[in-house]
Amino acid sequence: MYDGAKTRVRTVGGDSEHFIALIGLHQGSTLSPFLFALVIDVLMWHIQCEVSWCMLFEDDVVLIDETRGGVNDKLEIWRQTLESKGFRLSRTKTEYLESSKLVLDVTGKALDPRASYRIGSIGRGAAGGDVYLGPSPNSSAPCPNGVYRYNSDVGPNGTPVRFVKSDHTGPGIFEKQDLNIQFDIPTTRLCVTYTIWKVGDYDVSLGARLLETGGTLRQQDSSWFKIVKTSGGLGYNLLYCPGPFACPSCPVDQCQAVGEVIQNGKRRLALTKDRPLGVNFRKV
């Protein structure tokens, strides 16, 4: 029926010459998409998952999974199966879409980028305590530039912070969104930059890169962070990531978790491979 079928393109300047349509669905045809769907359904039935996790719209396919790696695994199976039957999956037209959830404070309300929050450990007692700005030992910085956590949830409140998004779009802070973090306190002009978080150089004695201040906001050299749910679902973790300039769509598996090390008897925030710090947020 479609052997040797021809088509042409209608433009403002008139219709093009007819040409043979060898691949793809015939635009404007009601029968062609139906026949294609019948064939694809037979060829792919053994790898199709339930609806909402795998959906076909004519010659477009939607694959859904909880992780980017899961989506890539499904995509590879579809590619191999289609190519084994003489079809081709267009890599250039493949797009990733990620759905993120709003980050919530301890009262269940969405974080507001215009407001200030205290970052606290989800632990109790000696495992608790807020994050605060303090002086770093042997530092030549003219202002306090160390990011610490108090040793207990019984004691002083932490230093408030605000979360600065990479763009100015709307209210709310989303999980996995690129952020700068800044201590929100009154300070002198000299110390303004010493309120902005950044990741410092590797400290050989502590075996980690320490969190400090002296960073920049919304710049290519800024230190970028993401907020993600903990693996147990209780509270959040902070991740240090490449950022929107270096890697606009980097998955979280290319980020490093923020944990802590002991420096002169104090808990100093640092990048760690194990035991990321679980935190929550309290609006000031």
N, C-alpha and C positions, 0 to 999 in steps of 0.2 A: 504493500500500500504506500509506503514511504520510500521505496527504492527509487533513487534518482530525483528525489524531491528538491524543488528549488524555492528560493525565497528572495526577497529584496528589502531594502531599507528605505523608509519614507523620511525625507528630510525637508527642511524649509525650502531648499532649492529644487525639490522634486524627488522622484523615486530613482533609486539606483538601478543599475542593471541587475538582472536575475543571476544568482549564483547558487551552486549546489550546497545544500546543508548536510554535512557529513556527520557532525557531532552535535550533542545538546538537544534540548527540547525545541520543538518548532513553535516559535512565538506566535500567539494568536490562535493556535490550534486547541480545540477542546479535547480531541481524542489522544493527541500525543502525550500529555501528562498522565492520562489514565493508563495508557499502555506502559509507560515508563514505571508507574507505581506498581503495576501488576508484576513486572519483571523484577524490579528491585525487591519487592516483598518476598518473592520466591528465592532469590539469590541470597538474601541477607537474613532470612528468618532465624537461622541457627545462631546468629551473634546479636540479634536485637534483644535489648533489655526492656523492662516494663516502661510504659508511657510515663512521661515527665523526666525520665533519665535518658531517653533516646527517642527522638521524634523526627519524622520525615515530612518535609513540605515540598512536594514535587521533587525537584532535583537538589534540594538543600537538606542538610541533615544537622540536627542539634544534638550534641553529646554533652551530658551533664554528669559531674562527679563532685565529690567533696574536696578534692585536691587537684592542682594542676597536673601532677604526675598521673593521677587516675584518668584525667581527660586525655593526656598524651598516650597512655596505654590503649585506651579505647580507639583513639584516632588511628593508631598504628594497625590495630586489628582490622578496622574498616578499610584502611588503605590497601593492605595486603589482600584482603578478600576481594575488593573491587578490581584491583589490577589483575588478579588471577582469572577474572571473568571478562577481561578486556575493557573495563571501565577505568577512569582516571579520577583521582581526587585532587582538586586544585589546592595546592599549598598556598598560592598567592592570594587566594580568596578566603583562606582560613583565618578566623578571628577568635580571640579569647575575650570573654566577658566575665567579670568577677563581681559577685554580689557580696557586699560588705554590710556588717551590722553596726549600728551606733554603739559607741563606747558609753557605758553608764557609770554614774557615780554610786556611792554606797546607798543612796536613797532610791536608786532605780531610775534617775533622771539622766537624760543625755548630756554629755559634756558640752559646754558652751565655750567656743574659742574666745569669747569676750570676757569670760569670768576667770577667776583664779582658783586653784585647787591645791590641796596638800596631798602629796603622794605618801601613802603609808604601806607598810608591809601587811600582808594578809595574816601573818603569824600573830600569836598572842604571847604576852609576857616578854621574856628575853628574845623571842623570835619576832617580836613586833617592833614598832618604832617608825617615825616619820623620816623622810629624806630632808636634808638641810644643807645650806651653804656654809662652809667653814674654811679656815686657812689650811693650805697644804704645807707639809713640812719641807723645809729647804727650798721653798719656791721663791723666785725673784719677782713674781707678779705683785703689782702695787696694791692689789685688792684681794680679799678672800676668793679662792678659785678652786676649792675642793668640793666634790659632791659626795656627801656622806649620808649614813642612816643612823639614827639614834639606837642605842643598844637595847631599848625597852619601850613598850607602848605606854609605860608609866613615866611621865616626864614631860619635857618641853614639846610644844607643837613644832612641826617642820616648817621650812621656808616655803611659802606659796609659790606655785609655778603657773604659767599659762602655756597653752599649746598653740603654736603658730603653724598654720597650714601652708603648704607650698603654693596655694592659690588663695583667692579671696571668695571662693564659692560658698555661699549660704551658711546657715547655722549647722551645728553638730560636728562631732569628731567621729570618724568611722574607723573601725578596725582595719589594720593594714594600710592606713593612710599615711603618706609621708609628712612628717612633722619636725619642726624645731621646738626645743623646749627652753624656756627662759624663766629664771627666778623673777617673780613679780614683786619687787621691793623698791622702795625709794632709795636712790643712790646718787652719788656725784657723777658728773659727766665723765670723769676719768674712769669710773668703774662700770659704766653702762655695759660695755662688751663683756665684762666679767660677771654678767648675770646669765649669759647665753651658754647653754651646754655644748660641749664638744668632747670628742674622744681624743685623749692625749697619746703620746708615744708609748711604746712598750717599756714597762718597768721591769728590768731584769730581776731585781731583788724580790719582787712580788709575783713575777711570772704572768703579768696581765697588762692590758692597756687600761689605764685609769680614766674615769670620767672627771672632767674638770670644766671650768668656764673659760671664756675668752673666745667664744665662737662668733659666727655671723648668722644673720637671718635671711632665708630665701636666696642664698647664693650658691654658686657651684661648689665652693669649698666648705659649705656648711656641713655640720654633722646632722644627719637625718635619722629619725627614729620612727618606729611603728609601734602601735599598741595592738597586742593580740591576746585572745583568751588563753588562759593556762591550759595545759593538757588535761587537768582534772576539772576544768570548767569553773573553778573558784577563783575569782579575781583575774588579773591580767599580768602579762609579761611585757617588758619593754625590749625592743629589738633595735640594734644599730644596723642601718641598711645603706646600700650604695646611694640612694636618693634619686629624685626625679630627673636630674640633669644627666647623671652617669648611666642610669638604668630605669627608664620611666615605668616599666612593667615588671620589674624584678620580683620573683616570688619570694616568700619569706624564708625559704630554705637557703637563700643567698645572704641572709642576715645573721648577725651574731647576738646572742642573748646578753642582756645586762644582768649581772649578778653582783657579788661583792667579795672583797678580800679584806683581811685585817691589816690595817696600817697603823702602827704605833698604838695598838689597843682600840682603834676606832674602825667601824665598818665603812669601808670606802667602796663606792659603786665602781664597777669595772666590767669589762667584757670577759665572760667566762664560758667555758665549753659545757660545764655541768652545773646543775642546780641554779637555774635562772631565778631571779628574785620575783616572787609573786606580790603584786601590789594592788591597791585600790585607790580611789580618788574621793576626797572630801571637799566639797565646795566651801570656800572661805566666805 
